[in-house]
């Protein structure tokens, strides 16, 4: 079993990313050395084959991806090797819904086994009990070949700390990874941010750095004295008040300036920044200690007092929201890459018009957007299984297939299944699923995403492609990385108490906005937050950043 000290554990969550934020490259250059092994090179990046369609918009701005408005029409082959000649690969994987249809009744699973050349045997674990089952699995000592790992969870992180998973650093070092081209189709910063003890213990997914943005009702904003482009917080408040004063919109629906409270939008407006940030002296401070956060609370409390929010805006149940609003906060996937999105919104409410909105900064400058960590869900390989080199390569072959990038034959099969049973192409060449057989596809969820990570707009959203591209590009230009990217798990206190601390913070913030708490008690709240664990979190992160810079 590998025993991680605090010093070693800081790499457990991305020493390289931390080193970059504090101006040092000593923690992890292209050639790295971990306490558990010798030198190795960060895996070579090999881009997936180009798609057969041209992007609508491209950019070199950090955080911004290319925008496409057409789906691929031809699919490349990403796996050239022959299927394995037998053997078994097991997995321990998260499921969000019903477990997959059993193998004997599942043509998709049978076809997957034939394509892989192995007997793929997953264990499905529902999300609500995943951590509990994960701990039981670790305690048993019987670790499946492939294991879904959320490294922001204390229980999951413990599996890496205790040596349950293989150190893949040498196996995937440099050009070694090119044996598995789909695993190689992720950039160096993704690997670096996901390192553990400066070593590779997990295969990370690619993710969007920017995933949410405001949507506006242009039919409502067009009726205000400010118009469609409020330039600062004062003008925005005027818009919210004047929209609310309209009372109703098309179809007689009640309208407000805002109908659901979404903290991230207001933190962008007031340039609050990440939860933990560096002050002018290079010291870590919590966002709640900053002047911008205080100004945000004061503005929001005033806005709530002006009744620009729907009275049920703080609800946790989306079904409670039945009013319309000038501003809503939406996910990119639900709006631009979905067949529904803004097109469906306008269809369902005749007379309403929608568009993406470039949120200003409160003072008339640009907003401040905090980019997401550069990797998503991960998969680890059993340390015991990896002792057998033949089995290790068989496991990585399976994961490589399951990681096939968008535009490949393999990704089409993995994500959509068998044409004529699980899906059919529509007139645009987009696979449309058959819900009757949807549960058969759950067997492949262990796969991690690789390759091109563009914003792939559905043809229904083509009328908004220009404004989407402009707003996302502006967000990227006003975005920053967080100083603790990849380091969240370096604080044991955060791992153990992070959810509790977040609840404490959310409760106070929402209380101030709605008048239940006083802005005058902010200093007292900060003191209480720090005494409940915030000080320990700060001290542990400070040590991690210091160690990363040495």
C-alpha positions in Angstrom: 0.0 0.0 0.0 1.3 3.5 -0.8 1.3 5.8 2.2 0.8 9.4 1.2 2.2 12.2 3.4 0.7 15.6 3.1 3.7 16.7 1.0 3.2 13.9 -1.3 -0.6 14.2 -1.3 -0.5 17.8 -2.7 0.6 16.2 -6.0 -2.4 14.0 -5.5 -4.4 16.7 -6.9 -2.3 18.5 -9.4 1.0 19.9 -8.4 1.7 21.1 -11.9 -1.5 23.2 -12.1 -0.7 24.8 -8.8 2.9 25.4 -9.8 1.7 27.3 -12.9 -0.5 29.6 -10.8 2.4 30.6 -8.5 5.0 31.1 -11.3 7.0 27.9 -10.9 7.5 24.9 -13.1 9.5 22.9 -10.7 6.7 20.8 -9.4 6.1 19.1 -12.7 7.7 19.9 -16.0 7.3 17.7 -19.1 9.6 15.3 -17.3 8.4 14.4 -13.8 9.6 12.4 -10.9 7.2 11.0 -8.3 7.9 9.6 -4.9 6.6 6.2 -6.0 8.7 5.8 -9.1 11.3 7.2 -11.5 11.2 9.9 -14.2 8.5 9.9 -16.8 7.2 12.2 -19.5 3.7 13.6 -19.6 1.8 11.6 -22.2 2.2 12.8 -25.7 -0.8 14.6 -27.1 -2.0 13.3 -30.4 -5.1 15.1 -31.7 -8.0 13.0 -33.0 -8.6 13.0 -36.7 -10.2 16.2 -38.1 -13.9 16.2 -38.5 -15.4 16.3 -42.0 -17.2 19.6 -41.4 -15.8 23.1 -40.9 -16.3 25.0 -37.7 -18.5 28.1 -37.7 -16.2 29.9 -35.2 -12.7 29.2 -34.0 -10.6 31.0 -31.4 -7.3 30.8 -29.6 -8.6 32.3 -26.4 -7.9 30.1 -23.4 -11.2 28.4 -22.3 -12.9 28.9 -25.7 -13.7 25.9 -27.9 -14.6 25.9 -31.6 -18.3 26.2 -32.5 -19.9 23.9 -35.0 -23.4 24.2 -36.5 -23.3 21.1 -38.7 -23.0 17.5 -37.5 -20.5 15.1 -39.0 -21.7 13.1 -41.9 -18.9 10.6 -42.2 -17.2 8.8 -39.4 -13.5 7.9 -39.1 -12.2 4.7 -37.5 -10.3 5.5 -34.3 -9.2 2.0 -33.3 -7.2 0.1 -35.9 -6.1 -2.9 -33.9 -8.0 -6.2 -34.0 -10.3 -7.1 -31.1 -8.7 -9.1 -28.2 -8.8 -12.9 -28.4 -10.5 -13.4 -25.1 -10.3 -12.7 -21.4 -12.4 -10.7 -19.0 -12.4 -7.0 -18.1 -14.5 -5.9 -15.1 -15.6 -2.4 -14.1 -17.1 -0.6 -11.2 -19.2 2.2 -12.7 -21.7 4.9 -11.7 -25.2 4.8 -13.1 -27.6 7.7 -12.9 -30.7 5.8 -13.9 -31.8 2.2 -14.3 -29.1 -0.4 -14.6 -28.4 -1.8 -18.1 -30.5 -4.6 -19.5 -28.8 -8.0 -18.7 -26.3 -9.4 -21.2 -28.5 -12.3 -22.3 -31.2 -9.8 -23.4 -29.0 -7.0 -24.5 -27.9 -6.9 -28.2 -25.8 -3.8 -27.5 -23.8 -5.4 -24.8 -23.3 -8.5 -26.9 -22.1 -6.4 -29.8 -19.8 -4.4 -27.5 -18.2 -7.7 -26.3 -17.6 -8.8 -29.9 -16.0 -5.5 -30.8 -13.8 -5.5 -27.7 -12.9 -9.2 -28.0 -13.4 -9.7 -24.3 -16.1 -10.4 -21.8 -16.9 -7.0 -20.4 -18.4 -7.4 -17.0 -19.5 -4.1 -15.3 -20.9 -3.6 -11.8 -23.5 -0.9 -11.8 -23.7 1.4 -8.8 -26.5 4.0 -8.4 -25.3 7.6 -7.7 -26.9 8.0 -4.3 -25.0 5.0 -2.8 -21.8 5.2 -4.9 -19.5 6.4 -2.1 -20.8 3.8 0.3 -20.4 1.0 -2.2 -17.0 2.3 -3.2 -15.8 2.1 0.4 -17.1 -1.5 0.6 -15.4 -2.4 -2.6 -12.1 -1.0 -1.3 -12.4 -2.8 2.0 -13.0 -6.1 0.3 -9.7 -5.9 -1.5 -11.4 -7.1 -4.7 -11.0 -4.1 -6.9 -12.4 -4.4 -10.5 -10.1 -3.7 -13.4 -11.7 -0.3 -14.3 -13.1 1.9 -11.5 -15.0 5.2 -11.9 -13.3 7.7 -9.6 -14.5 11.1 -8.4 -11.3 12.6 -6.9 -13.2 15.3 -5.2 -14.7 12.7 -2.9 -12.8 11.7 0.3 -13.8 8.1 -0.1 -12.7 7.9 -3.7 -9.5 9.8 -3.0 -8.7 7.3 -0.3 -8.6 4.5 -2.8 -5.7 6.3 -4.6 -4.0 7.1 -1.3 -4.1 3.4 -0.2 -2.6 2.1 -3.4 -5.7 0.4 -4.7 -5.1 1.8 -8.2 -2.2 1.4 -10.6 0.5 4.0 -11.2 0.3 4.3 -15.0 3.1 6.9 -15.3 5.6 4.8 -17.1 3.0 2.8 -19.0 1.6 6.0 -20.6 4.9 8.0 -20.5 5.6 10.1 -23.5 5.1 8.3 -26.8 4.1 5.1 -25.0 0.6 6.3 -24.9 0.4 6.3 -28.7 -0.4 2.6 -28.5 -3.8 3.9 -27.3 -4.6 6.9 -29.6 -7.9 7.7 -28.0 -6.2 7.9 -24.6 -3.6 10.2 -26.2 -6.3 12.6 -27.5 -6.2 14.8 -24.4 -3.9 17.7 -23.9 -1.1 17.9 -21.4 -2.8 20.4 -19.1 -5.6 17.8 -18.6 -3.0 15.2 -17.4 -1.1 17.7 -15.3 -4.2 18.9 -13.5 -5.3 15.4 -12.6 -1.9 14.1 -11.3 -1.7 12.4 -7.9 1.6 12.7 -6.0 3.0 13.9 -9.3 2.0 10.6 -10.9 -0.7 9.3 -13.3 -3.3 7.2 -11.4 -6.3 8.1 -13.4 -7.5 8.6 -17.0 -9.3 12.0 -17.0 -12.1 13.2 -19.3 -12.0 16.3 -21.4 -14.6 18.9 -20.3 -15.7 22.4 -21.4 -14.0 25.2 -19.4 -17.1 27.3 -19.9 -20.5 25.6 -19.4 -23.2 28.1 -18.4 -24.3 31.6 -19.5 -27.2 34.0 -19.2 -30.2 33.9 -21.5 -32.3 37.1 -22.0 -35.9 37.8 -23.2 -35.2 40.4 -25.8 -38.9 41.1 -26.2 -38.9 42.2 -22.6 -35.6 44.1 -22.5 -36.7 46.0 -25.7 -39.5 47.6 -23.7 -37.1 49.2 -21.1 -35.5 52.6 -21.1 -32.0 51.0 -21.1 -32.6 48.5 -24.0 -30.9 45.3 -24.8 -27.4 46.0 -23.5 -27.2 47.2 -19.9 -23.6 48.3 -19.4 -23.2 48.0 -15.6 -24.9 46.9 -12.4 -26.9 50.1 -12.1 -28.3 49.8 -15.6 -29.0 46.1 -15.1 -31.0 46.9 -12.0 -33.1 49.5 -13.9 -33.8 46.8 -16.6 -34.9 44.3 -13.9 -37.2 46.8 -12.3 -38.8 47.9 -15.5 -39.4 44.4 -16.7 -41.0 43.4 -13.4 -43.2 46.5 -13.7 -44.6 45.2 -17.0 -46.4 42.6 -14.9 -47.1 40.2 -17.8 -45.6 39.3 -21.1 -46.9 37.5 -24.3 -49.7 35.1 -23.5 -50.4 36.8 -20.2 -47.6 35.0 -18.3 -46.4 36.8 -15.1 -42.9 38.1 -15.6 -40.1 39.2 -13.3 -36.6 40.5 -13.9 -35.2 37.2 -12.6 -37.3 34.1 -11.7 -34.5 31.9 -10.2 -31.6 32.8 -8.0 -28.3 31.6 -9.5 -25.3 32.7 -7.5 -22.6 32.2 -10.2 -24.2 34.9 -12.5 -24.0 37.5 -9.8 -20.5 36.6 -8.8 -19.5 37.1 -12.5 -21.2 40.5 -12.5 -19.4 41.7 -9.4 -16.1 40.0 -10.4 -16.0 38.1 -7.1 -13.7 35.4 -8.4 -13.1 31.9 -7.2 -14.0 30.7 -3.7 -10.3 30.7 -2.6 -8.1 33.4 -4.3 -4.8 35.2 -3.9 -4.8 38.8 -2.7 -2.3 41.5 -3.7 0.2 40.1 -1.2 -0.1 36.6 -2.6 -2.0 35.3 0.4 -5.1 33.0 0.2 -8.4 34.7 1.1 -11.9 33.5 0.9 -14.3 35.2 -1.6 -16.6 36.2 1.3 -13.7 38.4 2.7 -13.5 40.6 -0.4 -15.0 44.0 -1.0 -16.5 42.8 -4.3 -18.5 40.1 -2.5 -19.8 42.6 0.0 -20.8 44.9 -2.8 -22.6 42.0 -4.6 -24.6 41.2 -1.4 -25.6 44.9 -1.0 -26.8 45.1 -4.6 -28.7 41.8 -4.5 -30.4 42.8 -1.2 -31.5 46.0 -2.9 -32.7 44.1 -6.0 -34.7 41.7 -3.9 -36.2 44.6 -2.0 -37.3 46.1 -5.3 -39.2 42.9 -6.0 -37.3 42.1 -9.2 -37.0 38.4 -8.2 -39.9 36.0 -8.3 -40.8 35.4 -4.6 -40.0 31.7 -5.0 -36.7 32.4 -6.8 -34.7 30.6 -4.0 -36.6 27.3 -4.5 -34.6 24.1 -5.0 -37.6 22.6 -6.9 -37.6 23.8 -10.6 -41.3 22.9 -10.8 -42.0 25.8 -8.5 -40.9 28.3 -11.1 -43.9 29.1 -13.4 -43.2 32.8 -14.1 -41.3 34.2 -17.0 -38.1 36.3 -16.6 -35.9 38.8 -18.4 -32.8 36.8 -17.3 -32.3 33.1 -16.8 -29.2 31.1 -16.2 -28.8 28.1 -18.6 -26.4 25.3 -19.4 -24.7 25.3 -22.8 -25.7 21.7 -23.5 -29.4 22.4 -22.8 -29.5 25.5 -25.0 -27.0 25.3 -27.9 -26.3 21.6 -28.4 -29.8 20.4 -27.8 -32.5 20.3 -30.5 -34.7 22.2 -28.0 -32.9 25.2 -26.5 -33.9 28.7 -27.6 -35.8 27.3 -30.6 -38.2 25.4 -28.3 -38.5 28.4 -25.9 -39.7 30.7 -28.7 -42.0 28.0 -30.2 -43.7 27.4 -26.8 -44.3 31.1 -26.1 -45.3 32.9 -29.2 -44.3 36.6 -29.0 -41.3 35.9 -26.8 -37.8 36.3 -28.3 -34.6 35.0 -26.7 -30.9 35.5 -27.1 -27.6 34.9 -25.3 -26.4 37.8 -23.2 -22.9 39.2 -22.7 -23.0 40.0 -19.0 -21.1 43.2 -18.1 -19.0 43.8 -15.0 -20.7 45.8 -12.3 -18.5 48.8 -12.9 -18.8 48.9 -16.7 -15.8 46.8 -17.4 -15.9 43.1 -18.3 -17.3 40.4 -16.1 -15.0 37.9 -14.3 -15.6 34.3 -15.2 -13.9 31.4 -13.3 -13.1 28.5 -15.7 -14.0 24.9 -14.7 -11.2 22.5 -13.7 -9.8 21.1 -17.0 -10.9 17.5 -16.5 -14.1 15.7 -15.7 -14.9 12.2 -14.6 -12.0 9.8 -14.4 -11.3 6.0 -14.5 -8.6 4.2 -12.6 -7.1 0.8 -13.2 -6.8 -1.8 -10.4 -3.2 -2.0 -9.1 -3.6 -5.8 -8.7 -4.8 -6.3 -12.2 -1.9 -4.1 -13.6 0.6 -6.5 -12.1 -0.1 -8.7 -15.1 1.2 -6.8 -18.1 -1.0 -8.7 -20.6 -4.1 -8.0 -18.5 -3.1 -4.3 -18.1 -2.8 -3.9 -21.9 -6.1 -5.6 -22.3 -7.7 -3.2 -19.9 -6.2 -0.2 -21.6 -7.4 -1.5 -24.9 -10.9 -1.6 -23.6 -10.7 1.9 -22.1 -9.2 3.2 -25.3 -12.1 1.9 -27.3 -14.6 3.3 -24.8 -12.8 6.7 -25.0 -13.3 7.0 -28.8 -13.7 10.7 -29.8 -16.7 12.4 -31.4 -16.8 11.8 -35.1 -15.5 8.2 -34.9 -17.4 5.0 -35.8 -16.6 3.8 -32.3 -18.0 6.9 -30.5 -21.2 6.6 -32.7 -21.7 3.0 -31.5 -20.7 3.6 -27.9 -23.0 6.6 -27.5 -25.9 5.7 -29.8 -25.8 1.9 -30.2 -26.9 -0.1 -33.2 -28.6 1.8 -36.1 -32.1 0.6 -36.6 -32.5 -0.6 -33.0 -31.1 2.0 -30.7 -31.2 5.0 -33.1 -31.9 6.2 -36.6 -30.4 9.2 -38.4 -32.7 12.2 -39.0 -32.7 14.5 -42.0 -29.7 16.4 -40.6 -27.6 13.2 -40.0 -28.1 13.3 -36.3 -28.7 10.0 -34.5 -32.2 10.0 -32.8 -32.5 7.5 -30.0 -35.3 5.0 -29.6 -36.4 5.3 -26.0 -37.7 1.7 -26.0 -34.1 0.3 -25.9 -32.3 3.1 -24.1 -31.5 1.1 -21.0 -29.4 -1.3 -23.1 -26.8 1.4 -23.5 -26.0 1.9 -19.8 -23.3 -0.7 -19.9 -20.7 1.7 -21.4 -20.8 4.6 -18.9 -17.3 3.8 -17.6 -15.9 5.4 -20.7 -14.1 8.7 -20.4 -14.4 11.4 -23.1 -11.4 12.3 -25.3 -10.7 14.1 -28.6 -12.4 17.2 -30.0 -14.3 19.1 -27.3 -16.1 21.7 -29.4 -19.5 23.3 -28.9 -21.6 21.3 -31.4 -24.7 23.3 -32.0 -27.8 21.5 -33.2 -29.1 22.7 -36.6 -32.2 24.0 -34.8 -30.0 26.5 -33.0 -28.3 27.9 -36.1 -30.1 31.3 -35.9 -28.2 31.9 -32.6 -24.8 30.7 -33.7 -23.4 34.1 -34.1 -24.6 35.5 -30.7 -23.6 32.3 -29.0 -20.1 32.5 -30.4 -19.7 36.2 -29.5 -20.9 35.8 -26.0 -18.8 32.7 -25.3 -15.7 34.3 -26.8 -16.3 37.4 -24.5 -16.7 35.1 -21.5 -13.4 33.4 -22.4 -11.6 36.7 -22.8 -12.8 37.7 -19.3 -12.0 34.3 -17.7 -9.4 33.2 -15.3 -8.1 29.9 -13.9 -8.5 29.3 -10.2 -5.3 29.2 -8.2 -6.4 25.9 -6.7 -7.2 24.1 -9.9 -6.5 20.4 -9.3 -5.7 21.1 -5.6 -9.1 20.9 -3.9 -8.3 17.4 -2.5 -5.0 18.7 -1.0 -7.1 19.9 2.0 -8.3 17.0 4.1 -10.6 19.4 5.8 -12.2 20.5 2.5 -12.7 16.9 1.4 -14.4 16.1 4.8 -16.2 19.4 5.5 -16.5 21.1 2.1 -20.2 20.3 1.7 -21.0 21.5 5.2 -19.1 24.7 4.7 -20.8 25.4 1.4 -24.2 24.9 3.0 -23.2 27.4 5.8 -22.1 30.0 3.1 -25.2 29.5 0.9 -27.5 29.9 3.9 -26.0 33.2 4.9 -25.8 34.6 1.4 -29.4 33.7 0.6 -30.4 35.1 4.0 -28.8 38.5 3.2 -30.4 38.7 -0.2 -33.9 38.0 1.1 -33.6 40.1 4.2 -33.5 37.2 6.7 -29.8 38.0 7.5 -28.0 41.4 7.8 -25.1 42.5 5.6 -23.8 44.1 8.8 -23.2 40.5 10.1 -20.8 39.7 7.2 -17.7 40.0 9.4 -19.4 37.7 12.0 -20.3 35.2 9.3 -16.7 35.1 8.0 -15.4 34.5 11.5 -17.9 31.7 12.1 -17.1 30.2 8.6 -13.4 30.1 9.5 -13.9 28.7 12.9 -16.1 25.9 11.4 -13.2 24.6 9.3 -12.4 27.5 6.9 -9.1 28.4 8.7 -7.9 24.8 8.4 -8.8 24.6 4.8 -6.9 27.9 4.2 -3.8 26.7 6.0 -3.8 23.3 4.2 -4.2 25.0 0.8 -1.5 27.5 1.7 0.9 24.7 2.5 0.0 22.9 -0.7 0.6 26.0 -2.8 4.0 26.6 -1.1 5.1 23.0 -1.6 4.1 23.2 -5.2 6.3 26.2 -5.8 9.4 24.6 -4.3 
